[in-house]
Amino acid sequence: MTTTPPTEHAIAAAGLHKAYGDKKVLDGIDITVPTGTIFSLLGPNGAGKTTAVKILSTLISADAGSGTIRIGGHDIATHPQAVRAAIGVTGQFSAVDGLITGEENMLLMADLHHLSKAEGKRTAAELLERFDLTDAATKPAQTYSGGMKRRLDIAMTLVGNPGIIFLDEPTTGLDPRARHNMWGIIRELVSDGTTVFLTTQYLEEADELADRIAVLNDGKIAAEGTADELKRLIPGGHVRLRFTDPVAYQSATSTVREATRDDDSLTLQIPSDGSQRELRSILDWLDSAGIEADELTVHTPDLDDVFFALTGSTDVPNQRQENVR
């Protein structure tokens, strides 16, 4: 089986350009993904996320003027076959053939990877067991639930033992339980050393899974970093102090001038970036002033806030969308 050669970066792409007519979909973006990590690309619908996946997975070519693209240590321009052997792709739409069984779908993929009959059967059986599909293996895939089809889709992607997997919105349309199960599968893949490039409709998903996140807007990377780093870019974080003793509350309000007060609920809201340093400073101030708050909560912007601020889009993915089958 093919494995990805050891390299510091599983994906390294410089200056990706892609236009369709007068519309620039990708306008010189850089993408770097360390081996064995999860990288998530976010952006409004039509921002170019799927186009980026198609270029990096050799399905389409970048435009002239783009820089070098290396996937798994291979130059995509000079060694596209080596790139294809090192990657797996699960697209937005299932590649599962509903008219044949789950096992037959797996064996078909084994044939496409030129595995021997015995090796194909062994690989199919191992992956069906890994993805909890053994009991359904002999049933037509069209009888599977949405979550089962998605699991089979990813199992089929793993037949060639790729070191890098592109998951283009892998949980769209799944109910919350199936989505959480899929998150567990993705984490398990990465713990085994696989690199995952993830696009998603769910901001919560990127927050939960990704080591690094890039926000794509108007063909450019608007910001990139960990989820916490992105959240710190957006103002609005604060520490909320709640009191039950009116005397303690009055002492606090007279001491902290920059706080926003709510006399009805006896709460103070102090601007903060949510960092450990600022939280320690507030706690030290309370101790030195001899003031005891009954409740302290830290509020930081979430990825919804980041998405709004960086893209200016009203098309924020619906994190509560459900399509249960």
Residue, then its C-alpha position, 0 to 999 in steps of 0.5 A: m500500500t502507498t504511504t505518504p513520504p515523511t515531510e514536515h508539511a503534508i500540503a504546501a501551496a504558494g500563490l494559488h490562482k483560479a478564475y472562471g472568466d472575469k470571476k477570481v475564485l482564488d487570488g493568490i492564496d497560500i496554504t501550508v498544512p503540517t503532517g499529522t494535523i487537521f486544517s480547516l478552510l472556512g468561507p461563505n458559500g461560493a468562496g472557493k473552498t471546493t475549488a481549492v480542494k479540487i486543485l490540491s487533489t489534482l482534479i483541476s489545474a491552478d491557473a498560470g502564475s500560481g506557485t509551486i504546489r507540493i502534496g506529500g512531498h511531491d510536486i503536483a505539476t511534475h508528479p501528479q500520479a504520485v500525489r494521487a497515490a498519496i491522497g484520498v478525497t471524500g467530496q460533498f456528494s457521496a461516491v457510494d453506489g446505492l445499488i450494490t452492497g457496502e462490501e461490494n463498494m469496498l471491493l470495487m475500490a480495492d480493484l481500482h487500487h489494484l489490490s489482489k483479490a485476497e488483499g482487497k477482501r482483507t482490507a474491505a473487511e478490516l475497514l468495514e469493521r473499523f467503521d462499524l459497518t460489518d452487520a450492514a456489509t451485505k445490504p444495498a447501500q441505498t438502505y443505509s442511513g445518511g451517517m452510514k453512507r458517510r462512514l462507508d464513503i470515508a472507508m472507501t477513501l481509506v482503501g488505498n491507505p492515503g496519508i493525506i485526506f481531503l474531506d469536503e463538507p463531510t458532515t453536511g446533512l447529518d444529524p447531530r449524533a452522526r456528526h459527532n460520530m464522524w468527528g470521532i472517526i476524523r480524530e482517530l485518523v489523525s491520531d494514526g498520523t493521517t493529515v486531514f484537509l477539511t472544509t465544512q458548513y459547521l463553524e462548531e466543527a472547525d472549532e472542535l477539530a482543526d489545529r489551524i483554520a483559514v478563513l477564505n473571503d473574496g478569493k483571499i485568506a482573510a485570516e489564519g490561526t488556531a481557533d483561539e487566535l482567530k477569536r482573539l482578533i475580534p473585540g467584544g470579549h469580557v469577564r462578567l462578575r456577579f454579586t449577591d451582596p449589594v455592598a460588595y457590588q458597590s465597592a467593585t463599581s467604585t473601583v473599576r471605572e472601565a466596567t459596564r454595570d448592571d445595577d438590576s442584576l448586580t453584575l459588572q462586565i470588564p473588557s478582556d481578551g480572555s487570556q490567562r494573564e488578564l484573568r489573573s490580573i482581575l483575580d489579583w485585583l479582587d483579592s487586593a481590594g478584598i472584594e469577593a464576587d459570587e460568580l466569575t465567567v469569561h466570555t470570548p467571541d466565537l467563530d460565528d463572530v469571527f466569520f461575520a467580522l472577516t467576511g462581512s457575510t450574512d451567509v453564516p453556516n447554520q450550525r443547527q441544520e439537521n437532515v435526519r434520515 
